[in-house]
Each structure stands twice: as C-alpha cells, then as structure tokens.
C-alpha cells in the first residue's frame, strides 16, 4: 500500500511536471476581427500563458524589410487586460511602446483596438474592401515568448466575401493559422479580401515541387489578372534559372500578396515565403498589370537575397530598435540590379532599355557628389534615416546620400562586367550570387524564419575571391569601391557590350543650381559641395538679382553664349534680405550618359552582340 501510494505520488508529480513543461510552451493565441472595417480599425485579442510576474507586452518599432523606426504603438487604443479567470488587471506604461501587466494568475489576455489606413508593405490598412496586415504594425507581442508557437484566428466581417492569403501555416480551420516562432510570425503579412487567385508550379532539380500563388486585390477584369500572372511566371522562372533552384519554401508555397487599387499605396516588401506588392493603380487601365511587374521582379529575388542570403547584422531582426546594416548595398542593391536585369531577360522590357537603364544608373552613382562623403557601406548604414523614415527637420541627403539600392546596383554591374572580362565570358555575377546562395543561403535554420549562416562584409569579399580565383582582385575591389569612395571605370567595363560612355553636356556651361519651379529667380534646392554655385556662396532660398550686370530672368538665358571657365559677377539676396555680390565661375557638368555604339556612328561587332546576348538573354532552358 505504502509503495503504491509513493508510486502514485511520483506519477502525479511527473504528470504535473510534464503539464507545466507543456504549458510553458503553450502557443501565443491571437484573434483579430473587424467590426466596422469602413472605419479602419480592428479589434485584437491575445492570450499569453505561463507569463512571468511582469508581462512586458509591446508593439514593434520596426518591421522586416524596413530599417527605420515606425512606432506602431501610436495607432493602438483602448487596451485592457484580464487574467485566466477574467479578473481585470492593472496596466502600467514604462515607455511609449510597452504595456506592463502584473497581478495575474499565469495567464494574461490583452484586448485592444488598432487603427490603420495606409496600404503598403509597412503598415496596416483596413477599409470596406480589405484588411491588409503587416504583422508588426498590427499585433502586440510579449518579451520572452520568441520561441513559442503562434496561433491566430482571423474573423471574417459579416456579409463580406473576404478570404485569407498568407504565408502562415494553415490548419483544419480555414480561418486559423500558425507560425512556429515569433520571427516567422512577424515576417508573415496577411491579406483579407475578395481577392483573385491564380497559381502555377515550379520544380527543383531534385524533383521537389512548389506552388507559386498570386492573391491579388484589384479592380480589373480577370484578363488583367491573367496578364499579370503570366508576367510573374516568366520572372519566377528566369530568377530560378540564375540560382539553378528555388528555395525550400516552407509549406511548399510562395505567395504574391497584391494590392492594386487607385485608393491604395505603392510599395514592395519581401518576406520569407511571400511578398507584398502594391501600387495605386487600376487594373482597368490598359498596361497597368504589366507595369506592376518591375516590383514583382525585385521582390521575388529577395526570396533568395535577404530572406535566406542574409546579412549577419540583420539576423535576428530587432523589433525594438532601428536595424542598421553595412551590407544593404548587397541586400537591396544586388536585388535592384537583378530586378531590372530579369525584366529584360524575361522579355518584359526591351534589351536596349534594360542595358541603358542599368548603365546610366551606375554612371549617376559614379558622378554623384555624395561619394565624397560616404562609401557604399556608409550609405547602407544610413538606411534607418532614409528607408521610409520621416523627419520634420531638413537634411542634406540630396547631395550627401545615394540610395544603397542605386549604389549597390552600380557595384553589382561593375562586378558582373568585371567577372565577364576577367574570365573571357565564363563567369558573371550569376556565379557570384550562386556561391553566396550555396554557402550562406541554402543551409536552413533550426526553424522556419531563422537563418543558419548569415554573412558579413568579409564573407562577401571572400566569396568574390573564391568565384574569381583572385583574392587580390576581391580585396582591391572591396577596399576601393565598397569600403572606399572610388568609382569603377564604367567606360572600360561597358565597352565590350558596345556601350559608349560620354559626357551628357560636353562643353556646356554648368553652375550646379536647381531653380525653383514656381519662381525662376529663386534657388530651389540645397547646393551641393564642390559646384560652381557652392563656391560662389549661393544656397537654397537665395534670389538671384543679376548675372554679369544683367537683370536675372532665367538660368538658361543667363548662361546663353557662355562657356566653362567664364567668370561672371553675380548679385543675389538672402532670405534674410542681405544682398550679396560674388563671382560665379562656370564649370562643365560632370554627368555621364551611356549610348549604344551603333547610335553614335560606331559599329556593333559580332563580339559585342554576343556579349549583350550572354548578359541580357534568357537563362531559362527551353
């Protein structure tokens, strides 16, 4: 008897321990509903179990794919909390982003309302036609629950035909979905609407099949959606050919969450197994569906680059602070380059337009005044202040910052053309990004949403050394063009493609001024360092009274019959009323432009034509 009692007690203790362990890992459970979607708000309920004595509930301050602060707590209102028995709990606010809850019984259930009326990849938008949810902008979470499973139930508004599209994992209930952990949940945007759906399948070399879904909220005919999806399929297959395989999409699907309505917003935002693509257009407009494909191309490339080939500085993503990375020139810049290149390879953009767009973008970086202030790494680190960031005070970014999208695309072009030249066409940027994929992207994380081998700047340099077989070249390229502020010799690099680089306004006088569109005598923008206007002391807001003794009417008229090197007396008035007399020494515009050799009177050789085909031609095996 005694022995039996002891066994029973031990069994009971063991059972309680198992129950406690299970409870400790009980999922975080959400329920979201839309009582009056026309008023742009949702009601959210979230339940945390086995909560610490002080539950620290928070709204995110940043979002995957966005690197600035967005302060989502500003749209939260009417927050309440109860325990597992329904007893109201006291909430305190230690900071603007956090709600502390104490005095509970281990379970905390928080309810709140949240407003959202901005359609893009960063925010929450609710109206009578849909609910477009960026998860960090919508759902409160608690510290310490990072590895808990998440379970979320979406409630269909009464009388609506809304459905759910998301990369969250489905359950037997069509309105309930799960995520394996906090990072995956935060990275899973969701669209609820009466969207149109199309899908197609792709297959990897190992025979594994994936379904590519387009769930598109739009106002056009089915034929417009068909046109959009046909273009999307060309893009998807062309990008798969670059890497030789598709990522192992979790759940076997990848979803394009499209929002194309005139009252919407414009954006693209990458996620692990989905992307948000949006534009304020009507699919009733001829060509609108095809015109939206450039963003599709950019965002799908992120399924490899950023979502899996991920900078170590962004892994894991920090939802409490701005996220700074020196590798954005690769993460976004390479994606920008391939987004445009693939549009050409897929036949969705003319080849000449594709190559000139890529070339002229790079030339714009090469001659931009901002290169004297920041390298590609430093431009990348500026992202928290530029990536949809908002401020009231003026900045000098117009002449001190180049988007890491553009800067990175320029460096991607240089590496692509350099590898082709050094290998006699045997290597290209495709080989480099493939190697980055194999080493840093393909190895899976412990769970969906986690990356096992994120890369550093040194890793990226070492992979370039490996693919080129020349460590000195890789080290020199990174030292001069990535960490330094030099520009590659694009004239030399573009020559084999039959692209001529020349001055945009050779021999023409140049001041560096941009005049106000409404008042031709007023300097309309900040004056860049090193320009003739800067050296003369001119600045934004100054009003030019005369040049060379002649009353000023327009800049073009004042410069007529002038040439670089001319010194002109100039008189202008500051916003304070102070009159300034100075000397303006005209310069020559350093801006460059690319042109096909055949348009300049030169000859497109067979070698140049073959180079263009190798660079711009489709890689999909027929």
C-alpha positions in Angstrom: 0.0 0.0 0.0 2.7 2.3 1.0 4.7 1.5 -2.1 1.6 2.0 -4.3 0.9 5.4 -2.7 4.5 6.5 -3.3 4.4 5.4 -6.9 1.1 7.3 -7.3 2.6 10.5 -5.9 5.7 10.2 -8.1 3.4 9.6 -11.1 1.4 12.6 -10.2 4.5 14.8 -9.7 5.8 13.6 -13.1 2.5 14.3 -14.8 2.3 17.8 -13.3 5.9 18.4 -14.4 5.0 17.4 -18.0 1.9 19.6 -17.8 3.9 22.5 -16.6 6.5 22.0 -19.3 3.7 21.8 -21.9 2.1 24.9 -20.5 5.4 26.7 -20.6 5.5 26.2 -24.3 1.8 26.8 -24.9 1.2 28.9 -28.0 0.6 32.6 -28.0 -3.0 32.9 -29.3 -4.5 35.8 -31.3 -7.9 36.6 -32.6 -8.5 39.6 -34.9 -11.8 40.9 -36.0 -13.1 43.9 -38.0 -16.4 45.1 -36.5 -16.6 48.1 -38.8 -13.9 48.0 -41.5 -15.2 51.2 -43.1 -13.8 53.0 -40.0 -10.3 51.5 -40.5 -9.9 49.7 -37.2 -9.5 46.1 -35.9 -10.1 44.5 -32.5 -7.3 42.2 -31.4 -7.2 39.7 -28.5 -4.0 38.0 -27.5 -3.6 35.4 -24.8 -0.2 34.7 -23.1 0.1 31.7 -20.8 2.8 30.8 -18.2 3.5 34.5 -18.2 6.3 36.0 -16.0 5.3 38.0 -12.9 5.5 41.2 -15.0 4.4 40.6 -18.6 6.0 43.1 -20.9 3.7 43.5 -23.9 5.0 45.6 -26.7 4.2 47.0 -30.2 7.1 46.8 -32.7 9.1 49.9 -33.6 10.4 48.4 -36.8 9.5 45.8 -39.4 11.3 43.3 -41.6 12.5 44.9 -44.8 12.2 48.3 -43.3 15.2 49.7 -41.3 13.8 52.9 -39.9 11.6 53.3 -36.8 7.8 53.4 -37.4 6.4 53.5 -33.9 3.3 51.3 -34.5 2.2 51.9 -30.9 0.8 55.2 -32.0 -2.3 53.6 -33.5 -3.2 51.4 -30.5 -6.0 52.4 -28.3 -8.5 51.1 -25.6 -6.1 48.5 -24.2 -7.4 46.2 -21.4 -6.1 43.1 -19.7 -7.6 40.3 -17.6 -6.2 37.1 -16.1 -7.3 33.5 -16.8 -10.4 33.9 -14.7 -11.4 37.1 -16.3 -10.3 39.4 -13.4 -9.3 42.9 -14.7 -5.6 43.6 -14.4 -3.6 46.8 -13.8 -1.6 48.0 -16.8 1.4 50.4 -16.4 3.3 52.1 -19.2 7.1 52.2 -18.7 7.6 53.7 -22.2 5.5 54.6 -25.3 5.8 51.2 -26.8 5.1 48.9 -23.8 2.3 47.8 -21.5 3.4 46.0 -18.3 0.8 43.7 -16.7 1.2 42.3 -13.1 -1.0 40.5 -10.6 -2.2 37.8 -12.9 -2.6 34.0 -12.4 -0.1 33.0 -15.1 -2.5 33.8 -17.9 -2.8 37.3 -19.4 -5.4 38.1 -22.0 -5.0 41.6 -23.6 -7.6 43.2 -25.9 -7.1 46.4 -27.8 -8.2 48.3 -30.9 -5.8 49.4 -33.6 -6.3 51.9 -36.4 -4.8 51.5 -39.9 -5.4 53.2 -43.2 -2.2 53.1 -45.2 -1.7 50.4 -47.9 1.9 49.4 -48.3 4.3 46.7 -47.0 5.0 48.5 -43.8 1.6 49.4 -42.2 -1.9 48.2 -41.5 -4.7 49.2 -43.9 -8.4 48.4 -43.3 -11.4 49.5 -45.4 -14.6 48.1 -46.6 -12.8 46.2 -49.4 -10.0 44.5 -47.4 -7.7 44.3 -44.5 -4.0 44.5 -45.4 -1.9 43.5 -42.4 1.7 43.9 -41.9 2.1 41.8 -38.7 4.4 44.1 -36.7 2.1 47.0 -37.4 -0.9 45.0 -36.2 -0.1 42.6 -33.4 1.1 43.2 -29.8 3.7 40.7 -28.5 5.5 40.0 -25.3 9.2 39.7 -24.4 10.4 36.2 -23.6 7.9 34.4 -25.9 10.2 34.4 -29.0 10.3 30.6 -29.4 6.6 30.0 -28.7 4.3 28.8 -31.4 1.8 31.4 -32.5 -1.8 30.7 -33.4 -4.0 33.3 -35.0 -7.7 33.3 -35.9 -9.0 35.8 -38.5 -12.6 36.7 -38.2 -14.5 37.3 -41.5 -16.6 40.5 -41.3 -20.3 39.7 -41.6 -21.7 39.9 -45.1 -18.2 40.0 -46.7 -16.6 37.6 -49.2 -13.2 38.0 -47.7 -10.7 35.2 -47.7 -7.3 34.9 -46.2 -4.0 34.9 -48.1 -0.8 34.5 -46.0 2.5 32.5 -45.6 1.3 31.5 -42.2 0.7 27.7 -42.0 -2.9 26.6 -42.5 -4.9 24.4 -40.1 -8.1 22.4 -40.5 -10.0 25.6 -39.8 -9.7 27.9 -42.9 -9.6 31.0 -40.7 -6.9 29.8 -38.2 -3.2 29.8 -39.0 0.0 29.1 -37.1 3.7 30.2 -37.0 6.5 28.2 -35.4 8.0 31.2 -33.7 7.9 34.9 -33.2 10.3 35.8 -36.0 8.3 33.8 -38.6 5.0 35.3 -37.4 6.3 38.9 -37.6 7.5 38.1 -41.2 4.1 36.9 -42.4 1.9 39.7 -43.9 -1.7 38.8 -44.4 -4.3 40.0 -46.9 -8.0 39.5 -46.3 -10.3 40.5 -49.1 -12.3 39.1 -52.1 -9.0 38.8 -54.0 -8.5 37.0 -57.2 -6.3 33.9 -57.1 -4.0 32.2 -59.7 -1.2 29.7 -59.3 1.4 27.7 -61.1 4.0 25.2 -60.1 7.8 25.1 -60.3 10.1 22.2 -59.8 13.6 21.9 -58.5 16.3 19.7 -60.0 15.7 17.2 -57.1 12.0 16.9 -58.3 10.6 18.8 -55.3 7.6 20.9 -56.5 6.4 24.3 -55.2 3.3 26.2 -55.8 3.5 29.9 -56.6 0.3 31.8 -55.7 -0.8 35.2 -56.7 -3.6 36.6 -54.4 -4.4 39.9 -55.9 -6.9 42.5 -54.6 -7.6 44.6 -57.7 -10.4 46.3 -59.5 -9.9 45.0 -63.0 -11.1 42.1 -65.2 -9.9 38.6 -65.0 -7.9 39.1 -68.1 -5.8 41.8 -66.4 -5.0 39.4 -63.6 -4.1 36.7 -66.1 -1.7 39.1 -67.9 -0.1 40.0 -64.5 0.3 36.3 -63.5 1.7 35.4 -67.0 4.4 38.0 -66.5 5.0 36.9 -62.9 5.6 33.3 -64.1 8.2 34.5 -66.6 10.0 36.4 -63.8 9.9 33.5 -61.4 11.3 31.0 -63.9 14.0 33.4 -65.0 15.2 34.0 -61.5 15.1 30.3 -60.7 17.5 29.8 -63.6 20.0 32.3 -62.0 20.3 30.2 -58.9 19.7 26.8 -60.5 17.0 26.1 -58.0 14.2 27.6 -55.9 14.4 28.0 -52.1 12.8 25.3 -50.0 9.6 27.4 -49.5 8.2 26.5 -46.1 4.8 24.7 -46.6 5.6 24.3 -50.3 4.2 27.6 -51.4 5.2 31.2 -52.1 2.5 33.9 -52.3 2.4 37.3 -54.0 0.1 39.4 -51.9 -1.0 42.1 -54.5 -2.9 45.3 -53.8 -3.6 47.3 -56.9 -6.4 49.8 -56.4 -6.4 53.5 -57.1 -7.0 54.5 -53.5 -4.2 52.3 -52.3 -0.5 52.9 -51.8 2.7 51.8 -53.6 5.3 49.5 -52.2 7.0 46.2 -52.3 8.1 44.3 -49.2 9.9 41.0 -49.1 9.2 38.1 -46.8 10.4 34.5 -46.4 7.6 32.8 -48.4 5.6 35.7 -49.6 5.9 39.3 -50.7 3.6 42.4 -50.6 3.4 44.2 -53.9 1.2 47.2 -54.2 0.6 50.3 -56.4 -2.1 53.0 -56.5 -3.3 51.9 -60.0 -6.4 50.5 -61.5 -6.1 47.2 -63.4 -8.9 48.6 -65.6 -6.2 50.8 -67.2 -4.5 49.2 -70.2 -0.9 48.2 -69.4 -1.3 48.7 -65.6 -0.9 45.0 -64.9 2.3 44.7 -66.9 3.5 48.0 -65.5 3.4 46.5 -62.0 5.8 43.7 -62.8 9.0 45.6 -62.1 8.3 45.4 -58.4 7.4 41.8 -58.7 10.8 41.1 -60.1 12.6 43.0 -57.4 10.7 41.4 -54.5 10.8 37.8 -55.7 14.6 38.0 -55.9 14.6 38.7 -52.2 13.3 35.1 -51.6 17.0 34.2 -52.0 18.8 37.5 -51.3 17.9 38.9 -47.8 15.4 36.3 -46.8 18.0 33.5 -46.9 21.2 35.1 -48.1 21.0 37.3 -45.1 23.5 39.8 -43.5 24.5 38.9 -40.0 23.7 42.4 -38.9 20.0 41.7 -39.6 19.8 38.2 -38.0 17.7 38.0 -36.0 15.7 41.1 -36.7 15.3 43.5 -33.8 11.7 44.8 -33.4 12.6 47.1 -30.6 15.1 49.3 -32.4 16.1 50.5 -35.8 18.2 47.9 -37.7 21.5 49.1 -39.2 23.5 47.0 -41.7 26.5 47.9 -43.7 25.6 45.2 -46.3 22.4 46.8 -47.7 24.4 47.5 -50.9 24.2 43.7 -51.5 20.9 43.0 -49.8 19.0 45.7 -51.7 21.5 46.8 -54.3 22.1 43.4 -55.9 18.3 42.9 -55.8 17.8 46.2 -57.6 20.2 45.2 -60.3 18.7 41.8 -60.9 15.1 43.1 -60.7 15.8 45.2 -63.8 18.1 42.6 -65.5 15.5 39.9 -65.1 12.8 42.1 -66.7 15.0 42.2 -69.7 15.9 38.5 -69.7 12.2 37.6 -69.3 11.3 39.6 -72.4 9.2 42.0 -70.4 11.4 45.0 -71.1 13.4 45.7 -74.3 17.1 44.6 -74.2 18.4 48.1 -75.1 16.2 49.8 -72.4 17.5 47.2 -69.9 21.2 47.7 -70.5 21.0 51.5 -70.8 18.9 51.7 -67.6 21.5 49.7 -65.7 24.4 51.6 -67.2 23.0 55.1 -66.7 22.0 54.3 -63.1 25.7 53.3 -62.4 27.0 56.4 -64.1 24.8 58.5 -62.0 26.4 57.0 -58.9 29.9 57.5 -60.3 29.4 61.3 -60.7 27.2 61.9 -57.7 28.6 64.4 -55.2 27.6 62.2 -52.2 30.5 59.8 -53.0 32.9 62.4 -51.4 31.1 61.9 -48.1 30.1 58.2 -47.8 31.1 54.8 -49.1 28.7 52.0 -50.1 29.0 50.6 -46.6 28.2 54.0 -45.1 25.3 54.6 -47.4 24.0 51.2 -46.3 24.3 52.3 -42.6 22.2 55.4 -43.4 19.1 53.2 -44.1 17.4 53.9 -40.7 17.3 57.6 -41.8 16.2 57.0 -45.3 14.1 53.8 -45.6 10.6 55.3 -45.4 11.9 57.3 -42.4 10.2 60.6 -41.7 11.5 63.7 -40.0 10.4 67.3 -39.7 13.8 69.0 -39.9 15.6 69.3 -43.3 18.6 67.1 -44.1 21.3 67.5 -46.7 20.7 64.0 -48.1 20.0 65.4 -51.6 23.8 65.8 -52.0 25.3 63.7 -49.3 23.4 60.4 -49.7 22.9 57.9 -52.6 20.4 55.2 -52.1 22.0 51.8 -51.3 19.6 50.4 -53.9 21.2 52.5 -56.6 24.8 52.3 -55.2 24.6 48.6 -54.8 23.1 48.1 -58.3 26.1 50.1 -59.7 28.6 47.9 -57.8 26.6 44.8 -59.0 27.0 45.9 -62.6 30.8 46.5 -62.0 31.3 43.1 -60.5 29.2 41.4 -63.3 31.1 43.1 -66.1 34.5 42.7 -64.4 34.0 38.9 -63.9 32.9 38.6 -67.5 36.0 40.5 -68.7 38.5 38.6 -66.4 37.1 35.2 -67.4 36.5 35.8 -71.1 32.8 35.4 -70.5 33.0 32.2 -68.5 32.0 33.9 -65.2 29.5 36.5 -64.2 27.6 38.0 -61.3 25.3 34.9 -61.6 28.2 32.7 -60.4 28.9 35.0 -57.5 25.3 35.2 -56.2 25.0 31.4 -56.7 28.0 30.9 -54.5 26.6 33.3 -51.8 23.4 31.2 -52.0 25.2 27.8 -51.6 27.4 29.0 -48.7 25.1 31.4 -46.8 21.5 31.0 -48.1 20.8 27.3 -48.7 21.8 25.9 -45.3 18.5 26.0 -43.4 17.9 27.4 -40.0 16.7 25.5 -36.9 13.2 26.6 -37.7 11.4 28.5 -40.5 12.2 32.1 -40.2 15.7 31.6 -38.8 18.9 31.7 -40.9 21.8 29.4 -40.1 24.8 31.1 -41.9 24.3 34.8 -42.3 27.2 36.6 -43.9 29.4 39.5 -43.0 31.2 42.0 -45.3 34.3 39.9 -45.1 32.3 36.8 -46.1 31.1 38.7 -49.2 34.6 39.7 -50.1 35.9 36.1 -49.6 33.1 34.7 -51.8 34.2 37.1 -54.5 37.8 35.9 -54.1 36.6 32.3 -54.4 34.5 32.7 -57.5 37.1 34.9 -59.3 40.0 32.8 -58.2 41.8 36.0 -57.3 41.9 37.2 -53.7 43.9 40.3 -54.6 41.2 41.4 -57.0 38.4 40.9 -54.4 40.4 42.7 -51.7 41.2 45.6 -54.1 37.5 45.9 -55.2 36.2 46.0 -51.7 38.9 48.3 -50.4 38.4 50.9 -53.2 34.8 50.7 -54.2 32.9 49.2 -51.3 34.7 50.5 -48.2 36.3 53.3 -50.1 34.8 56.0 -52.2 36.3 55.4 -55.6 34.1 54.6 -58.7 34.8 51.7 -61.1 35.9 52.6 -64.6 32.5 52.1 -66.2 33.6 53.3 -69.7 36.1 50.4 -69.8 33.7 47.9 -68.3 30.8 48.8 -70.6 32.9 48.9 -73.8 32.7 45.1 -74.5 28.9 45.4 -74.5 29.1 48.0 -77.2 28.1 50.8 -74.8 29.8 54.2 -75.2 30.1 56.5 -72.2 30.2 60.2 -72.9 29.6 63.5 -71.2 25.9 64.4 -71.0 26.5 68.1 -71.8 30.1 68.3 -73.1 31.2 71.9 -73.5 28.1 73.4 -72.0 28.4 75.8 -69.0 27.2 74.5 -65.7 26.5 76.0 -62.3 25.2 73.1 -60.2 22.0 75.2 -59.5 18.4 73.8 -59.5 16.0 76.7 -59.6 12.5 76.8 -58.1 9.8 75.8 -60.5 7.4 78.5 -59.3 9.9 81.3 -59.1 12.7 81.1 -61.7 15.0 83.5 -59.8 14.9 81.5 -56.5 17.4 78.7 -55.8 15.1 75.7 -55.3 17.3 73.1 -53.7 20.3 72.7 -51.5 23.5 73.5 -53.3 26.0 70.6 -53.5 29.5 70.8 -52.3 32.1 71.5 -55.0 29.8 73.0 -57.5 30.4 76.5 -59.0 27.3 77.7 -57.2 28.6 76.4 -53.9 31.9 78.1 -54.3 30.1 81.4 -55.2 28.2 81.2 -51.9 24.7 80.5 -53.3 22.3 78.4 -51.3 18.7 77.3 -51.3 16.2 80.2 -50.9 18.6 82.8 -52.3 17.0 85.1 -55.0 19.3 86.0 -58.0 19.0 89.6 -58.9 21.6 89.8 -61.8 24.3 88.0 -63.5 27.1 89.9 -65.2 25.2 93.1 -64.7 22.0 91.9 -66.5 18.8 91.5 -64.6 18.1 87.8 -64.0 15.0 86.2 -65.6 16.0 82.6 -66.1 19.2 80.5 -65.7 19.2 79.3 -69.3 19.0 82.8 -70.6 21.8 84.0 -68.3 24.1 81.2 -69.5 23.4 81.6 -73.2 26.7 82.0 -75.2 28.7 81.3 -72.1 31.3 78.5 -71.7 33.1 76.6 -68.9 35.7 78.8 -67.2 33.8 82.1 -67.7 33.8 84.3 -64.6 30.5 86.1 -64.0 29.6 88.8 -61.5 26.5 87.7 -59.6 24.3 89.5 -57.2 21.7 87.8 -55.0 19.5 88.3 -52.0 19.5 86.0 -48.9 16.1 85.1 -47.3 17.2 87.5 -44.5 17.3 90.4 -47.0 21.1 90.6 -47.1 22.4 91.4 -50.6 25.5 89.5 -51.6 27.9 90.2 -54.5 30.1 87.4 -55.6 31.8 85.8 -58.6 30.4 82.7 -60.3 33.0 80.7 -62.2 31.2 78.4 -64.7 32.1 74.7 -64.8 31.4 71.8 -67.1 28.8 69.3 -66.0 30.5 66.0 -65.0 27.4 63.9 -65.6 27.8 61.0 -67.9 25.4 59.1 -70.1 25.5 55.7 -71.9 24.6 55.1 -75.5 24.7 52.1 -77.8 27.7 52.2 -80.0 25.5 51.9 -83.1 23.6 55.1 -82.2 26.9 57.0 -82.1 28.0 56.1 -85.6 30.2 53.2 -84.4 30.0 49.5 -85.4 28.3 46.9 -83.2 30.7 44.0 -83.7 29.7 40.3 -83.5 31.7 40.1 -80.2 29.7 43.0 -78.7 26.4 41.4 -79.9 27.4 38.1 -78.3 28.3 39.9 -75.1 24.9 41.5 -74.9 23.2 38.2 -75.5 25.2 36.5 -72.8 24.4 39.3 -70.4 20.8 40.2 -71.3 19.5 36.9 -72.8 17.2 34.5 -71.1 18.8 31.8 -69.0 15.7 29.5 -68.9 16.3 26.2 -70.6 13.8 25.8 -73.4 
